[in-house]
Amino acid sequence: MMTWSPCKWHLEGVRDRLGEVTIDIVARIDGPDRYAVRRGGSCLSKEGFFEWEMQPSSRTDEFFKRCRYNTFNEAAKVYEDWLVFEQSRSV
């Protein structure tokens, strides 16, 4: 029997002006899986802004440090902080 594992999450009813935001598991060959907060072709950096997600062969170690999270909770917290900030700007 196969075992299924969740690999993508989204918040019900939350869309920003550019589309649905998801948290995805990103598999790694050389270490543990990481998490990415994605919106369209962009991903949320730890610095609090969405940046273009390059093709896999073009991603640098610096990109991975900025845009990959060790845990689901870390990724969710960065997104929730970003969402609160964005909502405060639109008031």
Secondary structure, 3 states (H helix, E strand, C coil): CCCCCCCEEEEEEEEECCEEEEEEEECCCCCCCEEEEEECCEEECCCCCEEECCCHHHCCHHHHHHHCECCHHHHHHHHHHHHHHHHHHCC
